[in-house]
Amino acid sequence: MIIDPKEHRFQDIYKLMIGSIVPRPIAFVSTISKDGTRNLAPFSFFNGICSNPPTIMFAPARRSYSGETKDTLNNIRNTEEFVVNIVSEGFAEQMVACSTDFDPEVDEFDVSGLTPVPSKIVAPPRVEESRVNFECRLNQIVDIGDGSAGSGFVVIGTVVLFHVDDSIYENGRINLEKFKPIGRLAGSSYSRITDTFEIVRKIRPD
């Protein structure tokens, strides 16, 4: 099967992408608006870029029904700060409760019952239930597409401080069995890290 994206609706291409780019890590992003309203929203187009400086990216799309930008992006544009909270299975349902397109004045911490705790460097709070948090300052925002529904942005952030729960940190590494991160699949499906295997790559000889 050959699929030309120019011949299909962006909604159908979206389904193709989220069904094949799997599993996807989830950036649960907390921000603050100019007037001090907290915002919390999940994004599953998310990954690391490099470690020096430690840099991550996530991609908030425009709203599919209107083409408007989302509150998370608006807040980051205004404040240039945000926190990425990594999602574990224990609060997955509360994370999903924050995925609705609420009005800007709605505080998703209140909606979900998750606990805001102060960050050390940036203004937006961290999610206490998350075992790994990245305090971030904005590096740049890349505008993708023509501004219509289905277009989006790449938000690139520099991690200025990591928070890692002592209970999952062992000998310089994160214990995945204790961390229990989840990944995003298509539709309403998610994945667990419960079935892994190793392939040892060859080291380049000196």
C-alpha positions as CSV (number, residue, x, y, z in Angstrom):
1,M,0.0,0.0,0.0
2,I,1.2,3.4,-0.9
3,I,-0.3,6.5,0.8
4,D,0.2,10.0,-0.5
5,P,-0.5,12.4,2.3
6,K,-1.6,15.1,-0.2
7,E,-4.5,12.8,-1.2
8,H,-5.9,12.2,2.4
9,R,-7.4,14.3,5.2
10,F,-4.9,15.3,7.9
11,Q,-7.1,13.4,10.4
12,D,-6.4,10.1,8.5
13,I,-2.7,10.8,8.3
14,Y,-2.7,11.5,12.0
15,K,-4.2,8.1,12.7
16,L,-1.6,6.5,10.4
17,M,1.2,8.2,12.3
18,I,0.0,7.5,15.8
19,G,-0.7,3.9,14.9
20,S,2.9,3.3,13.6
21,I,5.0,5.6,15.7
22,V,4.7,3.4,18.8
23,P,5.1,3.4,21.7
24,R,5.5,7.1,22.3
25,P,6.8,8.6,25.6
26,I,4.5,11.1,27.2
27,A,5.5,14.7,28.1
28,F,3.1,15.8,30.8
29,V,3.8,19.5,30.6
30,S,3.0,22.0,33.4
31,T,3.0,25.7,32.7
32,I,1.7,29.0,34.1
33,S,-0.2,31.7,32.2
34,K,0.6,35.4,32.4
35,D,-2.1,35.9,35.0
36,G,-0.8,33.0,37.1
37,T,-3.2,30.2,36.1
38,R,-1.7,26.8,36.2
39,N,-2.0,24.5,33.2
40,L,-1.2,20.8,32.9
41,A,-1.5,18.8,29.6
42,P,0.0,15.6,28.0
43,F,1.8,15.4,24.7
44,S,2.9,12.2,23.1
45,F,5.1,13.6,20.3
46,F,8.0,14.0,22.7
47,N,11.7,13.0,22.9
48,G,15.2,13.9,23.9
49,I,17.5,15.8,21.6
50,C,21.0,15.8,23.2
51,S,22.6,15.7,26.6
52,N,25.1,18.7,26.4
53,P,23.2,20.8,27.1
54,P,20.4,18.5,28.1
55,T,17.7,19.3,25.6
56,I,14.2,17.9,24.9
57,M,11.4,18.6,22.4
58,F,7.7,18.1,22.3
59,A,5.2,19.0,19.6
60,P,1.9,20.6,20.5
61,A,-0.4,20.5,17.5
62,R,-2.9,23.1,16.7
63,R,-6.5,22.3,17.8
64,S,-7.9,19.9,15.1
65,Y,-11.3,21.6,15.1
66,S,-10.2,25.2,14.9
67,G,-6.5,25.6,14.2
68,E,-6.0,27.6,17.4
69,T,-2.9,27.2,19.5
70,K,-3.1,25.4,22.8
71,D,-2.8,26.9,26.2
72,T,0.5,25.1,26.9
73,L,2.1,26.7,23.8
74,N,0.7,30.2,24.6
75,N,2.0,30.0,28.2
76,I,5.5,29.0,27.1
77,R,5.6,31.8,24.5
78,N,4.8,34.2,27.3
79,T,6.9,32.9,30.1
80,E,9.6,30.8,28.4
81,E,9.5,28.2,31.1
82,F,7.8,24.8,31.6
83,V,8.2,21.5,33.4
84,V,8.0,18.0,31.8
85,N,6.7,15.4,34.2
86,I,7.2,11.8,33.1
87,V,4.1,9.7,33.5
88,S,4.0,6.5,35.5
89,E,1.1,4.0,35.5
90,G,0.0,4.9,39.0
91,F,-1.5,8.3,37.9
92,A,-2.3,7.5,34.2
93,E,-6.0,8.1,34.6
94,Q,-5.4,11.5,36.2
95,M,-3.1,12.4,33.3
96,V,-5.8,11.5,30.8
97,A,-8.2,13.7,32.7
98,C,-6.0,16.7,31.7
99,S,-6.1,15.9,28.0
100,T,-9.5,17.6,27.4
101,D,-9.4,21.1,25.7
102,F,-10.4,23.1,28.7
103,D,-10.9,26.9,28.7
104,P,-7.7,28.8,29.6
105,E,-8.9,29.7,33.1
106,V,-9.3,26.1,34.1
107,D,-6.5,24.7,36.4
108,E,-6.0,21.0,35.4
109,F,-4.3,20.3,38.8
110,D,-7.7,21.0,40.3
111,V,-9.5,18.9,37.6
112,S,-7.2,15.9,38.0
113,G,-6.5,16.0,41.7
114,L,-2.8,15.9,41.1
115,T,-0.5,17.7,43.5
116,P,1.5,20.8,42.4
117,V,4.8,21.3,44.2
118,P,7.2,24.2,43.7
119,S,10.0,23.9,41.2
120,K,13.5,25.1,42.2
121,I,14.4,27.3,39.2
122,V,11.4,27.8,37.0
123,A,8.0,29.2,38.0
124,P,5.7,26.4,36.8
125,P,5.1,23.7,39.5
126,R,6.0,20.1,39.2
127,V,3.6,17.2,39.5
128,E,4.4,15.5,42.9
129,E,3.1,12.1,41.7
130,S,5.7,12.1,38.9
131,R,8.9,10.4,39.8
132,V,11.0,12.2,37.2
133,N,10.6,15.9,36.4
134,F,12.6,18.2,34.0
135,E,12.6,21.9,34.8
136,C,13.0,23.6,31.4
137,R,13.7,27.0,29.9
138,L,12.6,27.6,26.3
139,N,15.3,27.2,23.6
140,Q,13.1,27.9,20.6
141,I,9.7,27.2,19.0
142,V,9.6,26.0,15.4
143,D,6.4,26.6,13.5
144,I,5.4,23.7,11.3
145,G,2.8,23.9,8.5
146,D,0.6,26.6,7.2
147,G,-1.2,27.5,10.4
148,S,-4.3,25.5,9.6
149,A,-5.8,22.7,11.7
150,G,-3.4,19.8,11.7
151,S,-0.3,22.0,11.7
152,G,1.8,22.3,14.8
153,F,5.0,23.4,16.5
154,V,8.2,21.9,17.9
155,V,9.0,23.3,21.3
156,I,12.6,22.8,22.2
157,G,13.6,23.2,25.9
158,T,16.8,23.2,27.8
159,V,16.6,21.1,31.0
160,V,18.0,23.3,33.8
161,L,17.3,20.9,36.6
162,F,16.3,17.2,37.0
163,H,14.2,15.8,39.8
164,V,14.5,12.0,40.2
165,D,12.8,10.1,43.0
166,D,15.4,8.3,45.2
167,S,13.3,5.1,45.1
168,I,13.9,4.5,41.4
169,Y,17.5,5.7,41.1
170,E,20.1,2.9,41.5
171,N,23.8,3.1,40.7
172,G,23.4,6.0,38.3
173,R,20.5,4.5,36.4
174,I,16.7,4.5,36.6
175,N,15.1,1.2,37.6
176,L,12.3,0.8,35.0
177,E,10.5,-1.8,37.0
178,K,10.1,0.6,39.9
179,F,9.5,3.6,37.7
180,K,6.7,2.0,35.6
181,P,6.6,4.6,32.8
182,I,3.8,4.2,30.2
183,G,3.8,4.9,26.5
184,R,1.1,6.2,24.2
185,L,-0.3,4.0,21.4
186,A,-3.3,4.8,19.1
187,G,-6.8,5.5,20.2
188,S,-7.2,5.0,24.0
189,S,-4.4,2.5,24.3
190,Y,-1.2,2.7,26.3
191,S,1.8,0.4,26.9
192,R,3.7,-0.8,29.9
193,I,7.5,-1.5,30.1
194,T,6.9,-5.1,31.2
195,D,8.5,-7.2,28.4
196,T,12.0,-6.1,27.4
197,F,15.0,-7.7,25.7
198,E,18.6,-6.8,25.1
199,I,20.8,-6.7,22.1
200,V,24.4,-5.8,22.8
201,R,26.0,-3.6,20.2
202,K,29.6,-4.0,19.2
203,I,32.0,-1.4,20.6
204,R,34.2,0.4,18.0
205,P,37.8,-0.8,18.5
206,D,40.4,1.9,19.3
